[in-house]
Amino acid sequence: MPLTIGVDVGGTKIAAGVVDESGKIIDEARRQTPAQDPSEIVDAIVDLVHEVTARHEIAAVGVGAAGFVSSDRAVVLFAPNLAWRDVPLRDQLESGLDLPVVIENDVNAAAWGEFRFGAAVDAHDLLMVAVGTGVGGGLVVEGELVRGRFGIAAEIGHLRVVRGGLACGCGQHGCWEQYASGRALVRMARERAVEGDAVLSAAGGDRANINGQDITRLAQRGDELSVALIAELGQWLGEGIASLAAVLDPGLVVIGGGVAEAGDLLITPLRKAFSESLPATDNRPHLEIRTATLGNEAAIIGAAELAREGQ
């Protein structure tokens, strides 16, 4: 089977991996994202792919982009952390690479990676909930990636959960990701930490320096505030997943993203809140909740596999 490349384009870095038919990354490279210039981002992707194609024979390239991707998988309609608005990315990359290119939303790509090679390899369907700076989603039903009529299905982070709530980067207020993401975790910590708290001490006494990695690390060491903050995040996630289950009825939810590294500190309150919030909870089957297994490589692996399959 031919090798393919998966590219994960984020707001701060672009990572490319050469992936074999078993989902294993055999070579990789990365560089910083020139996030404010669309043409420079394209050039950076092309240069990165050329770097690894010089060492391998490649059949196709898959690109996971953090944003809305058109239904024909050709145009990035909108990217919240990149200067992409209606960018014909597939054509631009195919012109620069002379290879077939597949464009996909990054969480869709991660969901496909987990479905084909990760936590959902034994499943028929899954809902991927990626908890990082925001909350992203990917949906697989009966072995098919669900993209929606316009290509932007499963933008679950923008489900409105609080009327008139916190402002969101999408232009609305009260979106789920404002309460259930890594950004929300940091915001809560900055609001609640007082002098003497380990979270504030780890930040050198400056609230602006509080970050999710420190909160997770301190929670794993038993810090009371950090444990409570992650538990509250888990509650928000569990309640939201219960609402999604009422609509989608998936058999499996996979929790990914950086916040998932908190493990049971997050998953235990998440499962509890899910069970308590699910409609008719005592009279229906409950879905299974697992943590992702591919980590930060899920989008690379998934994008490469979508390119291999010509999707």
SENUVO-876442 format. One record per atom (N, C-alpha, C, CB): residue in three letters; x, y negated, z. Coordinates in pm, whole numbers, plus 50000, padded with zeros to 5 digits. Glycine has a CB too. Example, Ala and Ser with C-alpha at 12.3 -4.5 7.8 and 13.67 -1.06 7.14 Angstrom:
residues 2
ALA513195056950780/ALA512305045050780/ALA513205033050780/ALA511315044750905/SER512855022550708/SER513675010650714/SER512904999750787/SER514085006050572/
This chain:
residues 311
MET500855012050000/MET500005000050000/MET500894987550000/MET499045000050124/PRO500454976849931/PRO501284964849921/PRO501294957050052/PRO500784955949808/LEU502344949250068/LEU502434940150181/LEU501664927350148/LEU503924936950216/THR501074921350250/THR500404908450234/THR500894899150345/THR498854909950238/ILE500634886350326/ILE501034876250424/ILE499794870150486/ILE501924865150359/GLY499814868750617/GLY498784861350687/GLY499374848450740/GLY498164869650801/VAL498654837450721/VAL499114824350768/VAL498074818650863/VAL499364814650648/ASP498524814650980/ASP497654808551080/ASP498024793851089/ASP497784815651220/VAL497094785251045/VAL497364770851041/VAL496654764151158/VAL496894764650906/GLY497434759251253/GLY496884752351368/GLY497254737751369/GLY497344758951495/GLY496794730751470/GLY497054716451479/GLY498494713051510/GLY496184710451582/THR499244722451568/THR500634719651605/THR501644728351532/THR500804721451752/LYS501224740451488/LYS502184749251421/LYS501504757151310/LYS502844758851522/ILE502334761351215/ILE501914770651110/ILE502754783151127/ILE502084764350965/ALA502094794651140/ALA502804807251157/ALA502424816551043/ALA502474813751294/ALA503424823050984/ALA503184832450875/ALA503794845850912/ALA503784827250742/GLY503084856550880/GLY503584869950907/GLY503374879050789/GLY502904875651029/VAL504364887450760/VAL504244897950659/VAL503644910050729/VAL505624901350592/VAL502514914850678/VAL501734925150747/VAL501604937450657/VAL500334919750788/ASP501864949350714/ASP501704961650637/ASP500294967150650/ASP502724972050681/GLU500014978450588/GLU498654983750583/GLU498154988850717/GLU498584994750483/SER499054990550814/SER498644994850948/SER498374983151042/SER499715003751009/GLY498484970850990/GLY498264959051072/GLY499474954751150/GLY497154961451165/LYS500644959751118/LYS501874956251189/LYS502574944651118/LYS502814968351198/ILE502984934751197/ILE503764923551143/ILE505224927851137/ILE503594910651231/ILE505784927751016/ILE507154932550999/ILE508154921150978/ILE507224942050882/ASP507654909350956/ASP508534897550942/ASP507664885350965/ASP509224897050800/GLU508254874751017/GLU507464862551040/GLU508334850251041/GLU506704863651172/ALA507674838951026/ALA508334825951029/ALA507314815651071/ALA508974822250891/ARG507784804251120/ARG506854793851163/ARG507524780251155/ARG506354796451305/ARG506704769951157/ARG507214756251161/ARG506124746951214/ARG507704751651020/GLN506504734751242/GLN505554724851293/GLN504564720551184/GLN506294712451349/THR503344717151227/THR502324712751133/THR502364697551115/THR500924717251181/PRO502544692750993/PRO502424678250968/PRO500944674550959/PRO503174674150836/ALA500294673951076/ALA498834674351083/ALA498114662551019/ALA498414675351223/GLN498794651550996/GLN498094639550948/GLN498174637350798/GLN498644627651017/ASP498804646350726/ASP498954644650582/ASP498554657550511/ASP500404640650546/PRO497404657850444/PRO496934670250380/PRO497924676150282/PRO495654667650309/SER498554667850200/SER499494673050100/SER500734678850166/SER499894661950001/GLU501164672950276/GLU502344678150346/GLU502034691550413/GLU502824668150451/ILE500784693350457/ILE500404706250516/ILE500464717050409/ILE498974705450578/VAL499944714050290/VAL500004723650181/VAL501454726950147/VAL499264718250056/ASP502284716750137/ASP503704718950106/ASP504374727650212/ASP504444705550093/ALA504014725150340/ALA504614732950448/ALA504204747550440/ALA504194727150583/ILE502934750250406/ILE502474764150391/ILE503204770850275/ILE500934764650368/VAL503314763850163/VAL503994769350046/VAL505444772550080/VAL503924759449928/ASP506134763350145/ASP507544765550181/ASP507684777450276/ASP508144753050247/LEU506764778650370/LEU506824789450467/LEU506604802950399/LEU505784787350578/VAL505644803550309/VAL505384815950237/VAL506574819450146/VAL504084814750154/HIS507144809550081/HIS508324812049998/HIS509464817650082/HIS508764799249928/GLU509594812950204/GLU510654817750292/GLU510564832850315/GLU510604810450427/VAL509354837750337/VAL509224852050365/VAL509074860350236/VAL508024854550456/THR508524854550130/THR508444862150005/THR509814864449944/THR507544855049904/ALA510784856349982/ALA512154858549935/ALA512734871649989/ALA513044846949976/ARG512124876850097/ARG512634889050160/ARG511744901250135/ARG512784886950309/HIS510544899050077/HIS509594910050061/HIS508814908349931/HIS508634910850182/GLU508334919349877/GLU507424918749763/GLU506004917749817/GLU507594931149670/ILE505314906949784/ILE504014903749843/ILE502934904049737/ILE504054889949912/ALA501764909849773/ALA500674911049678/ALA499674899549687/ALA499954923949700/ALA499474893849807/ALA498474883349824/ALA498724876249957/ALA497024889149819/VAL498074864849973/VAL498244856750094/VAL496864853450150/VAL499044843650063/GLY496704855150281/GLY495494850950350/GLY495814839550445/GLY494864862750427/VAL494974829450446/VAL495204817650530/VAL494034815850626/VAL495414804950444/GLY494334815650755/GLY493344812550857/GLY493444797950896/GLY493524821550980/ALA492394790350869/ALA492404775950894/ALA491384772551002/ALA492104768050765/ALA491774764351097/ALA490884760351207/ALA489924749651157/ALA491694755251329/GLY488834754051098/GLY487874744351046/GLY486754751250969/GLY488564734250957/PHE485934743250902/PHE484824748350822/PHE485354751750683/PHE483664737950814/VAL485114764050639/VAL485564768550507/VAL484334771550422/VAL486494781350520/SER484354767050298/SER483204768450209/SER482874783250184/SER483464761350076/SER481644785650140/SER481174799350122/SER481944806850015/SER479714799250087/ASP482574799849918/ASP483364806649817/ASP484814808449860/ASP483314799049687/ARG485114805149986/ARG486434806950047/ARG487504799049972/ARG486814821750051/ALA487174787349923/ALA488104779549842/ALA488444766049902/ALA487544777649705/VAL487474760149974/VAL487634746250018/VAL487514745350170/VAL486564737149951/VAL488434738150232/VAL488304734950374/VAL487464722250383/VAL489714733250445/LEU486244723750431/LEU485314712550435/LEU485644702550544/LEU483904717550454/PHE486094707850657/PHE486364699350774/PHE487254706950871/PHE485034694950844/ALA488264700350923/ALA489124706251025/ALA489294695951136/ALA490504710550966/PRO488874699151259/PRO488864689151365/PRO490244684251407/PRO488184694651484/ASN491274692851390/ASN492614689051436/ASN493614687051323/ASN493134699451530/LEU493114687151200/LEU493964685051084/LEU493304674750992/LEU494234698351009/ALA494104668250908/ALA493574658050818/ALA493024664450692/ALA494664647750781/TRP492134674150710/TRP491514681250597/TRP490034677850589/TRP491704696550610/ARG489624671850478/ARG488224669150449/ARG488004672550302/ARG487844654150480/ASP487234683150275/ASP486944687550138/ASP488224689850058/ASP486074677150068/VAL489154697150116/VAL490434700150052/VAL490324713349976/VAL491584700750157/PRO490584713449844/PRO490534725949765/PRO491784734449791/PRO490414722849614/LEU491884739649911/LEU493124745749957/LEU493514758149877/LEU492994749450104/ARG492544766349841/ARG492894778549767/ARG493574775249635/ARG491634787049742/ASP493004766149558/ASP493594762549429/ASP494974756349447/ASP492674752949353/GLN495114747749548/GLN496404741249570/GLN497484751449606/GLN496274730749680/LEU497124761149690/LEU498114771149730/LEU498414780949618/LEU497624778649853/GLU497394785249544/GLU497654794549434/GLU498544788049329/GLU496334799149371/SER498374775049308/SER499224767949213/SER500684767749259/SER498714753549194/GLY500874766049390/GLY502234765249441/GLY502894778649467/GLY502234757449566/LEU502084789249480/LEU502634802349517/LEU502624812549405/LEU501884807749633/ASP501744810749306/ASP501584820649199/ASP501224834349256/ASP502874821649115/LEU500364834149358/LEU499854846249422/LEU498364844249451/LEU500644849449553/PRO497584855049456/PRO496184853549499/PRO496134848849644/PRO495414866949482/VAL495214839749673/VAL495084834049808/VAL493644835249855/VAL495554819149811/VAL493464839449978/VAL492164839850044/VAL492184829750158/VAL491824854250097/ILE491174821150166/ILE491064811450275/ILE489954816050369/ILE490774797050220/GLU490194815350498/GLU489204819650596/GLU489314811050722/GLU489384834550631/ASN488204809150790/ASN488254802850922/ASN489154811151013/ASN486824801650982/ASP489924804551097/ASP490914811751176/ASP490314821751275/ASP491764801951251/VAL489174818451336/VAL488574827951430/VAL487894839351355/VAL487554820751521/ASN487334836651238/ASN486844847551155/ASN487984857251124/ASN486224842151024/ALA489144851651089/ALA490304860051060/ALA490724868051183/ALA491474851551011/ALA490724861551299/ALA491074868551423/ALA490074879651454/ALA491144858751540/ALA488794876751432/ALA487764886851454/ALA487984898951364/ALA486364880951431/TRP488334896351238/TRP488584907451146/TRP489834915351188/TRP488754902051002/GLY490834908351238/GLY492014915251287/GLY491694924451404/GLY493074905251329/GLU490904919451498/GLU490514927751613/GLU489604939351571/GLU489804919151719/PHE488764936851470/PHE487864947251422/PHE488624958451351/PHE486814941251328/ARG489604954751271/ARG490334964751192/ARG491444971651270/ARG490904958251070/PHE492104964251362/PHE493294969751424/PHE493384967851576/PHE494484963751361/GLY492434960751635/GLY492564957051775/GLY491494962651866/GLY492574942551787/ALA490924954051947/ALA490014958152054/ALA488724964352002/ALA489684946452141/ALA488354961551877/ALA487084966451824/ALA487274976951715/ALA486284954951769/VAL488424983551714/VAL488724992951606/VAL487745004751601/VAL490144998151620/ASP487085007651714/ASP486135018751720/ASP484685014051709/ASP486325026451850/ALA484465001351676/ALA483124995551678/ALA482564993851537/ALA483134982151750/HIS481234992351529/HIS480564989251403/HIS480304974251389/HIS479244996951393/ASP480274967251501/ASP480024952951497/ASP480714946351615/ASP478504949951498/LEU480874933351607/LEU481434926051721/LEU481124911251710/LEU482954928151731/LEU481074904851825/LEU481084890351834/LEU482394886551900/LEU479834884951916/MET483214878951829/MET484484874151883/MET484254860551946/MET485584873351772/VAL484674858952072/VAL484614846052140/VAL486054842252173/VAL483714846652269/ALA486574832752100/ALA487964828452116/ALA487994815852202/ALA488654825951978/VAL488574817152322/VAL488564806152419/VAL489954800152427/VAL488104811152558/GLY490134789152358/GLY491394781952361/GLY491114767452393/GLY492134783252226/THR491674758352314/THR491364744152333/THR489864741852322/THR492114735552229/GLY489234748552226/GLY487784748652214/GLY487264762852229/GLY487344742752078/VAL486074765252177/VAL485514778752174/VAL485134781752029/VAL484264780152269/GLY485764792151974/GLY485464796151837/GLY484784809551834/GLY486734796451754/GLY484144812651723/GLY483434825351711/GLY483664832051577/GLY481964823251731/GLY483534845251578/GLY483564853251457/GLY482594864751475/GLY485004858451426/LEU481874868251371/LEU480814878251381/LEU480984888851272/LEU479424871651371/VAL481024901451314/VAL481054912751222/VAL479824921151249/VAL482374921151238/VAL479064923951144/VAL477844932051155/VAL477934943451055/VAL476564923551131/GLU477814955951105/GLU477884967851020/GLU479084967450926/GLU476594969350939/GLY480214963450984/GLY481464963550909/GLY481664952150813/GLY481554975850835/GLU480804942150816/GLU480914930650726/GLU481084917850806/GLU479684929650634/LEU482024909650764/LEU482224896550826/LEU481094887350784/LEU483604890550786/VAL480394881750881/VAL479244873050853/VAL479724858550844/VAL478144874450964/ARG479514852750726/ARG479994839150703/ARG478854828950693/ARG480824838650575/GLY477644833550667/GLY476524824350655/GLY476374818950515/GLY476674813050750/ARG475254812450491/ARG474954807350356/ARG475974797250309/ARG473574800950354/PHE476454788650397/PHE477384778050358/PHE478824780750402/PHE476934764850414/GLY479064792750459/GLY480414796650494/GLY480854793150634/GLY481354790650400/ILE479964787050713/ILE480404781850844/ILE479614787950959/ILE480274766650847/ALA479244800750946/ALA478544807551054/ALA479444809451175/ALA478034821051006/ALA478804812151289/ALA479484815651416/ALA480314804251474/ALA480394827551393/GLU479934791851446/GLU480564780651515/GLU479914779251653/GLU480424767151433/ILE480124789451735/ILE479394790751860/ILE479784780251964/ILE479594804451917/GLY480974774751952/GLY481394764552047/GLY480534752152043/GLY482824760852022/HIS479774750551935/HIS478944738551920/HIS477464741351943/HIS479134732651781/LEU477204752652007/LEU475874754952061/LEU475654744952174/LEU475704769852112/ARG474564737252171/ARG474344727152274/ARG473774733652399/ARG473404715852222/VAL474474731852511/VAL474054738052637/VAL473634727852742/VAL475164746652691/VAL473984715152721/VAL473614704652816/VAL473074692752736/VAL474834700352906/ARG471804689852752/ARG471214678552681/ARG471854665552730/ARG469674678152700/GLY472334657652635/GLY472974645052671/GLY474274647052747/GLY472034636652754/GLY474924658452726/GLY476134661752800/GLY477374654852746/GLY476354676552798/LEU478524661052775/LEU479804655052738/LEU479934653852587/LEU480954663352794/ALA480584643052544/ALA480814641052400/ALA481754651652347/ALA481384626952374/CYS481474656052224/CYS482284666352160/CYS482894660752032/CYS481434678952129/GLY484014666551991/GLY484684662151869/GLY483884664351743/GLY485984669051857/CYS482814672551752/CYS481974674951635/CYS480994663451610/CYS481194687951651/GLY480914654051705/GLY480004642751691/GLY478744643951774/GLY479624641151549/GLN478544655451839/GLN477374657551924/GLN477754656852071/GLN476724671151892/HIS476804659452157/HIS477014659252301/HIS476504672252364/HIS476314646952365/GLY477214676752468/GLY476754688352543/GLY477084701752482/GLY475324687552562/CYS478034702352390/CYS478404715052326/CYS479044724552427/CYS479354712552209/TRP478834737352403/TRP479324747952492/TRP480824746552519/TRP479024761752433/GLU481604743352416/GLU483054742952435/GLU483504731552527/GLU483734741652301/GLN482634721952552/GLN482994711452647/GLN482934716352792/GLN482064699552629/TYR482384728352812/TYR482244733752948/TYR482904747452963/TYR480774734752984/ALA483264753852853/ALA483714767752860/ALA485034770252788/ALA482654776752802/SER485854759952774/SER487114761152697/SER488314757952785/SER487094751852575/GLY489494759752725/GLY490714755852795/GLY490744741052824/GLY491914759652714/ARG490234733052732/ARG490154718652756/ARG489254715652875/ARG489644711252631/ALA488134722852885/ALA487224720852999/ALA487884724853130/ALA485934728952978/LEU488644735853127/LEU489344740353247/LEU490304729553297/LEU490114753453218/VAL491054723753208/VAL492014713353246/VAL491274701053297/VAL492914709553127/ARG490194697253229/ARG489424685553274/ARG488894687553416/ARG488244682853178/MET488334699353445/MET487824702053578/MET488934701453682/MET487144715653582/ALA490094706653647/ALA491224706453742/ALA491664692153770/ALA492404714753687/ARG491714683853668/ARG492134669953687/ARG491114662353771/ARG492324663053551/GLU489844665853758/GLU488814659153836/GLU488824663353983/GLU487454661953776/ARG489174675854010/ARG488974681354144/ARG490244682554228/ARG488354694654133/ALA491384682754166/ALA492614684454242/ALA492854672454333/ALA493814686554148/VAL493264675254455/VAL493604664754551/VAL495044666854596/VAL492644664854673/GLU495584656754662/GLU496964657454708/GLU497174669854794/GLU497344644654786/GLY498204677154763/GLY498494689354836/GLY498074701954764/GLY497844688954968/ASP497184700654666/ASP496774712254588/ASP497934717054500/ASP495534708954502/ALA498044730154486/ALA499134735854408/ALA499054731654261/ALA499124750954419/VAL497834730054211/VAL497664726054070/VAL498284712454045/VAL496174725854032/LEU498074703154137/LEU498624689754122/LEU500124689754147/LEU497924679954218/SER500574697654240/SER502004698554268/SER502754704054148/SER502254707454390/ALA502174714254082/ALA502814720153964/ALA502954710053852/ALA502034732253916/ALA502084699853853/ALA502114689353750/ALA502964677553793/ALA500704684653719/GLY503724679253898/GLY504584668453946/GLY503804657054005/GLY505434663453835/GLY502574659854052/GLY501744649454112/GLY500994640854012/GLY502584640754196/ASP501174643453884/ASP500534635553778/ASP499394643653717/ASP501564631353669/ARG498154639153736/ARG497004646553683/ARG497094648753532/ARG495714639153716/ALA497684639253462/ALA497794640253317/ALA498644652153274/ALA498364627553260/ASN499474657253364/ASN500364668453331/ASN499774682153368/ASN501684666653401/ILE498574682453425/ILE497944695253457/ILE497624702553327/ILE496654693153542/ASN497954715453322/ASN497704723153200/ASN497144736853233/ASN498984724453118/GLY496564743053133/GLY495894755753152/GLY496824767053191/GLY495184759453029/GLN498054766853138/GLN499014777453171/GLN499324777453320/GLN500294775753090/ASP499524765553377/ASP499804764753522/ASP498594769353603/ASP500194750353562/ILE497404765653560/ILE496194769753633/ILE496084784953634/ILE494924763353571/THR496294791153518/THR496224805753509/THR497294812253596/THR496374810353364/ARG498504807153588/ARG499604812853668/ARG499314811753817/ARG500934805753635/LEU498814800353860/LEU498524798454001/LEU497344807154045/LEU498214783754030/ALA496364808653958/ALA495234817353992/ALA495704831754011/ALA494154816653882/GLN496604836253926/GLN497124849753939/GLN497924851654067/GLN497994853153819/ARG498394840654123/ARG499104841154252/ARG498164839154370/ARG500194830554255/GLY496874836954341/GLY495904835954448/GLY495544821954492/GLY496374843254562/ASP495984811654418/ASP495634797954456/ASP494114796054452/ASP496334787754362/GLU493544791454560/GLU492094791154575/GLU491414782254471/GLU491734786254713/LEU491924770254451/LEU491304761254353/LEU491384766954213/LEU491964747454358/SER492544772154176/SER492724777654041/SER491804789554018/SER494174781754019/VAL491684798254117/VAL490774809754105/VAL489334804854085/VAL490864818854230/ALA488934794754161/ALA487564789554151/ALA487314783054015/ALA487304779454263/LEU488294775953963/LEU488134769453833/LEU487954779653721/LEU489334760553804/ILE488774790053723/ILE488674800353619/ILE487364808053634/ILE489874810053626/ALA486934810353758/ALA485644817053779/ALA484504808653723/ALA485424819853929/GLU484564795553743/GLU483504786753689/GLU483504787153537/GLU483694772353739/LEU484694787453478/LEU484784788753333/LEU484154801853288/LEU486244788053288/GLY484424812553362/GLY483824825453331/GLY482314825153339/GLY484364835953424/GLN481784817753435/GLN480324816553448/GLN479724809653327/GLN479964808953576/TRP480354798853283/TRP479874791853164/TRP479904801153043/TRP480724779253137/LEU480974808753030/LEU481104817852917/LEU480034828852923/LEU482494824052913/GLY479864834653040/GLY478874845253055/GLY477464840653023/GLY478914850753195/GLU477114828753068/GLU475774823453040/GLU475594821052890/GLU475544810453118/GLY476614815652826/GLY476514813152683/GLY476434825952602/GLY477694804952637/ILE477224835952640/ILE477194848652569/ILE475834855352586/ILE478314857952621/ALA475194853752701/ALA473844859252720/ALA472864852952621/ALA473354856952864/SER472984839952600/SER472104833252502/SER472384838352361/SER472304817952507/LEU473654840252328/LEU474004845452197/LEU473514859752179/LEU475504844652175/ALA473594867652286/ALA473124881452279/ALA471624881952254/ALA473454888952410/ALA470884872252308/ALA469444871852285/ALA469114869452138/ALA468814860952371/VAL470004862752067/VAL469784859751926/VAL470374870651836/VAL470394846251890/LEU471624874851867/LEU472384883351776/LEU472344898151811/LEU473794878851772/ASP472154901351939/ASP472124915251986/ASP473344923251941/ASP470864921951937/PRO474564918251966/PRO475744926051927/PRO475984937452025/PRO476984916951921/GLY476724947451980/GLY477064958452069/GLY478324955852148/GLY477214971151992/LEU479174946752097/LEU480484944252157/LEU480834929552146/LEU481564952952091/VAL481324923952255/VAL481904910452255/VAL483384911752290/VAL481164900852356/VAL484224905752210/VAL485664905452236/VAL486054891352274/VAL486474910352111/ILE486674889952391/ILE487114877052441/ILE488594875252408/ILE486874875752595/GLY488894865252328/GLY490274862452290/GLY490664848252322/GLY490474865052142/GLY491794843952269/GLY492284830452296/GLY493144829952420/GLY491134820852310/GLY493834818852438/GLY494784817552548/GLY494184819252685/GLY495424804452540/VAL492944814552706/VAL492334815352839/VAL492094829752880/VAL491024807552841/ALA491944838852783/ALA491704852952814/ALA492874859252889/ALA491454860652685/GLU494044852652889/GLU495194857752961/GLU494954858053112/GLU496424849452930/ALA493914851353159/ALA493574851753302/ALA493024865353342/ALA492554840853336/GLY492664873753246/GLY492244887453274/GLY490984888153359/GLY493344894853343/ASP491004896853459/ASP489814899253541/ASP489364886953618/ASP490074910653637/LEU490274877653643/LEU489874865253711/LEU488834857753629/LEU491114856253736/LEU488884859453498/LEU487904853353408/LEU486784863153375/LEU488584848653280/ILE487144875553344/ILE486184885053290/ILE485164889553396/ILE486904897153235/THR485594891253520/THR484654895853623/THR483514885853645/THR485384898253755/PRO483784872953669/PRO482654863553681/PRO481894861753550/PRO483154849853729/LEU482574863553437/LEU481904862753307/LEU480854873753297/LEU482934863853191/ARG481244886053328/ARG480304897253320/ARG479134895353417/ARG481014910453350/LYS479414890353534/LYS478354888153633/LYS477354877853583/LYS478954883753767/ALA477874866653532/ALA476994856053482/ALA476204860853361/ALA477794843553446/PHE476844868753276/PHE476144874353160/PHE474964882953205/PHE477114882753074/SER475214891853298/SER474164900853345/SER473014893153409/SER474724911053444/GLU473334882953485/GLU472314875053554/GLU471514866153458/GLU472944866553661/SER472104862953343/SER471484853453250/SER470794860153132/SER472514843853199/LEU471044872853110/LEU470494879752994/LEU468984881653009/LEU471184893452974/PRO468184877552910/PRO466734879552921/PRO466384894352939/PRO466034874052795/ALA465454897053032/ALA465014910853060/ALA466194919953088/ALA464194916552944/THR467104915053170/THR468384921853190/THR468244936153241/THR469234914053285/ASP467184939153315/ASP467014952653370/ASP466304962153276/ASP466264951953500/ASN465904957153159/ASN465084965353070/ASN465604965752927/ASN463664960153070/ARG466904964352914/ARG467504964752781/ARG468944969652792/ARG467454950852713/PRO469504975252685/PRO470924979052688/PRO471794966552699/PRO471304987152560/HIS472924967952768/HIS473864956952779/HIS475034959252684/HIS474374955352925/LEU475454948852618/LEU476614949852531/LEU477884952252614/LEU476764937052446/GLU478924956452545/GLU480214958452610/GLU481064945952591/GLU480944970852554/ILE481814942252694/ILE482704930752687/ILE484144935452705/ILE482334920052794/ARG484984932452608/ARG486394936252613/ARG487274924052590/ARG486714947252509/THR488504924852635/THR489474914452602/THR490214918352474/THR490474912152719/ALA490604908352398/ALA491324910652273/ALA492674917252300/ALA491524897352197/THR493174924552202/THR494454931452219/THR495564926152128/THR494264946052193/LEU495224918352027/LEU496234913651932/LEU496844900251968/LEU495624912751795/GLY496294893552069/GLY496864880952116/GLY496914870352007/GLY498244883152170/ASN497994862552006/ASN498124851551911/ASN498344856251768/ASN499264842751952/GLU498564869151749/GLU498804874351615/GLU497514878451543/GLU499744886251622/ALA496374877751611/ALA495124882851554/ALA494764875951423/ALA493994881251653/ALA494884862651418/ALA494494855451296/ALA495444858651181/ALA494484840251322/ILE496724860051209/ILE497694863651105/ILE497354877351048/ILE499134863551161/ILE497134887051136/ILE496844900751093/ILE495524901351018/ILE496804910251214/GLY494504894551071/GLY493204894651006/GLY493224887850871/GLY492194887951093/ALA493904876450861/ALA493984869450732/ALA494724877750629/ALA494674855850749/ALA495804884250672/ALA496554892850579/ALA495704904650531/ALA497834898050647/GLU494894910450621/GLU494054921750583/GLU492934917350489/GLU493464928450708/LEU492364905550513/LEU491344900350422/LEU491944898150283/LEU490744887150476/ALA493184893350277/ALA493854891650147/ALA494094905150081/ALA495194884250165/ARG494474915250161/ARG494714928650105/ARG493424934550045/ARG495264937950214/GLU492314931850115/GLU491034937350072/GLU490344928649967/GLU490124938950191/GLY490954917249935/GLY490374908449837/GLY489104901449882/GLY490094915849715/GLN488974899550014/GLN487794893050068/GLN488014878150087/GLN487404899450199/
